[in-house]
């Protein structure tokens, strides 16, 4: 039986092997990321280090970085699903460290929030919403244009107002939120849609299991928060002043985009917020909430017939 070392030497000396080896080296050295890495670390990288690292470098160039070659997290082409490679220098050789890709970060954050805030669950048609399937009649064209304008102008860290979609039942206000959220997800931007009446019921019950503050902090700090059907809830001083108020105040100060849907325009919502379940009239507190909503969002009327009937 032939010695394995002798076999490897014969293979390495063969013409075909040498051609494939040179082709691989050229492919690696012509890759822009590899050139940038070598240039950045030229004081540390030696020829011997490169010789030891061709395998790792080849592994690197055949994977997707920043989700550039993956259509979705489920269709990730990388060795570790949801993790992309980063070149590092360790022990006199070039190695690879795997970090969560942008889509994996968003998916993990969404999963964590879903476990914590049950009111994140919204109807399947909203989760699958798209602008392509949205009926663009004259009564809703302004809403679509404002939504598209937000998507074109939004950049993380940049101050951009959210939108306050209002109109009758069933005209597609919630569907618009879903379409915006899905378009943001394609750009690897996280957002959170919550159904307000269910959210307030959930937060009230969270007092007992001591998760209230954690949930409120998550709502405060989400990159883009969408509050669906505000005004459909029964108003209490606690939900208005201790929950909604602090969330909106934080987001206003941090310039975090916030969206709303409602059957009420601004004036009618202010009237709704001014009267608690006990019949207490607190116009000043309602005005304070509305001032934050006006600062955070632009009112956009959504017209048309009820499409649920």
C-alpha positions in Angstrom: 0.0 0.0 0.0 1.4 3.4 -1.0 2.4 5.8 1.8 -0.1 8.6 2.1 2.7 11.3 2.3 4.1 10.0 -1.0 0.7 10.1 -2.6 0.1 13.7 -1.5 3.5 14.7 -2.9 2.7 13.2 -6.2 -0.6 14.9 -6.3 0.9 18.3 -5.4 3.5 17.9 -8.1 0.9 17.1 -10.8 0.3 19.6 -13.5 -3.5 19.7 -13.1 -3.1 20.2 -9.3 -0.7 23.1 -9.9 -3.1 24.7 -12.4 -6.0 24.4 -10.0 -3.9 25.7 -7.1 -2.8 28.8 -9.1 -6.3 29.5 -10.3 -7.5 29.4 -6.7 -4.8 31.7 -5.5 -5.6 34.3 -8.2 -9.3 34.1 -7.4 -8.5 34.7 -3.7 -6.1 37.6 -4.3 -8.4 39.3 -6.8 -11.2 39.3 -4.3 -11.8 42.9 -3.0 -12.3 41.9 0.6 -9.1 39.9 0.6 -7.1 42.7 -1.0 -8.5 45.2 1.6 -7.7 42.9 4.5 -4.1 42.3 3.3 -3.6 46.0 2.7 -5.0 46.9 6.2 -2.7 44.3 7.9 0.3 44.6 5.5 2.7 45.1 8.5 1.6 41.7 10.0 0.9 39.4 7.0 3.9 37.5 5.6 4.1 35.2 2.6 4.4 32.3 4.9 1.2 33.3 6.7 -0.6 33.5 3.3 0.7 30.0 2.3 -0.8 28.6 5.6 -4.1 30.4 5.1 -5.2 29.7 1.5 -7.8 27.2 2.7 -9.4 29.7 5.1 -9.3 32.5 2.6 -11.0 30.3 0.0 -13.6 29.4 2.5 -14.2 33.1 3.1 -14.7 34.2 -0.5 -17.2 31.4 -1.2 -19.6 32.6 1.5 -22.1 35.5 1.7 -21.2 38.6 3.7 -23.9 41.1 5.0 -26.5 38.8 3.4 -25.4 40.0 -0.1 -25.9 36.5 -1.7 -28.8 35.1 0.3 -32.4 35.7 -0.6 -33.6 35.1 3.0 -32.4 33.7 6.3 -33.9 30.3 5.4 -31.9 30.3 2.1 -28.6 31.2 3.7 -25.7 29.7 1.6 -23.1 29.9 4.4 -21.6 27.0 6.4 -23.4 28.2 9.5 -26.9 29.4 8.7 -27.4 33.0 9.8 -23.7 33.6 10.4 -21.3 35.4 8.1 -17.5 35.2 8.1 -15.0 37.8 9.3 -11.3 37.6 8.7 -9.0 37.8 11.7 -5.3 37.2 12.4 -4.5 34.6 15.1 -1.5 32.5 15.9 0.6 33.7 12.9 -2.1 32.8 10.4 -5.3 34.2 8.9 -8.5 32.6 10.3 -12.2 33.1 10.2 -14.6 34.3 13.0 -18.3 33.8 12.4 -20.7 36.6 13.5 -24.5 36.8 13.3 -25.6 38.3 9.9 -28.0 41.2 9.8 -31.0 39.0 9.0 -30.1 36.7 11.9 -29.9 39.6 14.3 -33.4 40.8 13.2 -34.8 37.3 13.4 -33.4 36.8 16.9 -34.7 40.2 18.1 -38.1 39.4 16.7 -38.2 36.0 18.4 -37.2 37.5 21.7 -39.9 40.2 21.4 -42.5 37.7 20.4 -41.8 35.7 23.5 -42.0 38.8 25.7 -44.9 40.7 24.0 -47.8 38.4 22.9 -49.7 41.3 21.3 -47.0 41.3 18.6 -49.0 38.6 16.9 -51.1 40.1 14.1 -53.3 38.5 11.4 -51.4 36.4 8.8 -52.6 38.7 5.9 -51.0 41.6 7.6 -47.7 39.7 8.1 -47.7 38.9 4.4 -48.8 42.4 3.2 -47.2 44.0 0.2 -47.7 47.2 -1.7 -48.1 45.1 -4.9 -51.3 43.6 -3.5 -52.6 46.8 -2.1 -55.5 48.4 -4.1 -54.2 51.8 -5.3 -57.5 53.6 -5.9 -57.8 57.4 -5.7 -59.0 57.4 -2.1 -55.8 55.7 -0.9 -53.1 56.9 -3.3 -51.9 59.6 -0.8 -51.4 57.0 1.9 -49.4 54.8 -0.4 -47.2 57.7 -1.6 -46.5 58.8 2.0 -45.6 55.3 3.0 -43.2 54.9 0.0 -41.7 58.3 0.7 -40.9 57.2 4.3 -39.2 54.0 3.0 -37.1 56.0 0.5 -36.0 58.6 3.1 -35.6 56.5 6.2 -32.1 55.8 7.4 -31.2 54.5 10.9 -30.1 57.5 13.0 -31.8 60.0 10.8 -34.9 61.8 12.0 -37.9 60.9 9.9 -41.5 61.2 11.0 -43.7 58.2 11.1 -47.3 58.2 9.8 -50.7 58.3 11.5 -53.1 56.4 9.2 -56.7 57.1 10.1 -60.1 56.3 8.5 -63.1 54.0 8.7 -63.1 50.3 9.5 -61.6 47.9 6.9 -60.0 50.4 4.5 -56.5 48.9 4.8 -54.8 50.9 7.5 -53.3 47.9 9.3 -52.4 46.3 5.9 -50.3 49.4 5.1 -48.4 48.9 8.3 -47.7 45.3 7.3 -46.5 46.3 3.8 -44.2 48.9 5.3 -42.8 46.4 7.9 -42.2 43.8 5.2 -40.4 46.3 2.9 -38.2 47.4 5.9 -37.4 43.7 6.6 -36.1 43.3 3.0 -33.8 46.2 3.8 -32.7 44.4 7.0 -34.4 47.0 9.2 -36.3 45.8 12.3 -39.8 47.0 13.2 -42.5 46.0 15.6 -46.3 45.9 15.1 -48.5 45.7 18.2 -52.3 45.7 18.5 -52.9 48.4 21.0 -56.1 47.1 22.8 -54.4 43.7 23.4 -51.1 45.4 24.3 -52.7 47.3 27.1 -54.5 44.2 28.5 -51.2 42.3 28.4 -49.2 45.0 30.1 -51.8 45.3 32.9 -51.4 41.5 33.5 -47.6 41.8 33.4 -47.6 43.6 36.7 -48.2 40.3 38.4 -45.2 38.5 36.9 -42.9 41.5 37.1 -42.2 41.8 33.4 -44.0 45.1 32.9 -40.9 47.3 32.9 -39.0 45.0 30.6 -41.9 45.1 28.1 -42.2 48.9 28.2 -38.4 49.3 27.7 -38.6 47.1 24.6 -41.5 49.2 23.2 -39.6 52.4 24.0 -36.4 51.4 22.2 -37.6 49.4 19.1 -36.1 51.0 16.0 -39.6 51.4 14.3 -42.7 50.9 16.4 -46.2 50.5 14.9 -49.2 51.0 17.2 -52.2 49.4 15.5 -55.7 50.6 16.3 -55.0 53.2 18.9 -58.3 54.6 20.2 -60.0 51.1 20.1 -58.9 50.5 23.7 -60.9 51.5 26.8 -58.9 54.4 28.3 -57.7 54.3 31.9 -55.5 56.9 33.5 -52.8 54.2 34.1 -52.5 53.0 30.4 -52.6 56.6 29.2 -50.2 58.2 31.7 -48.0 55.4 32.9 -47.7 53.3 29.8 -48.5 55.2 26.6 -47.1 58.5 27.8 -43.6 57.3 28.8 -43.3 55.2 25.6 -44.1 58.1 23.3 -42.0 60.6 25.4 -38.9 58.4 25.0 -39.4 57.9 21.3 -40.0 61.6 20.8 -36.8 62.5 22.6 -34.8 59.9 20.7 -36.4 60.7 17.3 -37.5 57.0 16.8 -40.1 56.6 14.0 -43.5 55.7 15.3 -46.6 54.7 13.2 -50.2 54.6 14.3 -53.5 53.4 12.8 -56.8 54.6 14.2 -60.5 55.1 13.3 -60.1 58.6 14.9 -58.5 61.7 13.5 -56.3 63.7 15.8 -59.2 65.7 17.3 -61.4 62.7 17.9 -58.5 60.7 19.4 -57.8 63.6 21.8 -61.4 63.5 22.9 -61.3 59.7 23.4 -58.1 60.0 25.5 -59.6 62.7 27.7 -62.3 60.5 29.3 -61.3 57.4 31.3 -63.4 54.3 32.0 -64.6 56.0 35.3 -65.9 59.0 33.4 -63.1 61.3 34.6 -62.4 64.2 32.3 -58.6 64.9 31.9 -58.2 67.1 28.9 -54.8 68.4 29.7 -53.3 64.9 30.0 -55.0 63.9 26.7 -53.5 67.0 25.1 -50.1 66.1 26.3 -50.3 62.6 24.7 -51.6 64.2 21.5 -48.7 66.6 21.4 -46.3 63.6 21.4 -48.3 61.8 18.7 -48.2 65.0 16.5 -44.5 65.3 17.0 -43.9 61.7 16.1 -46.2 61.3 13.1 -47.9 62.9 10.2 -51.7 62.4 9.8 -52.7 60.6 6.6 -56.3 59.8 5.7 -57.0 56.4 4.2 -60.3 56.3 2.4 -62.4 53.9 0.4 -65.1 51.2 1.2 -64.9 48.6 3.9 -63.0 45.7 2.3 -63.8 43.3 5.0 -67.4 43.1 4.1 
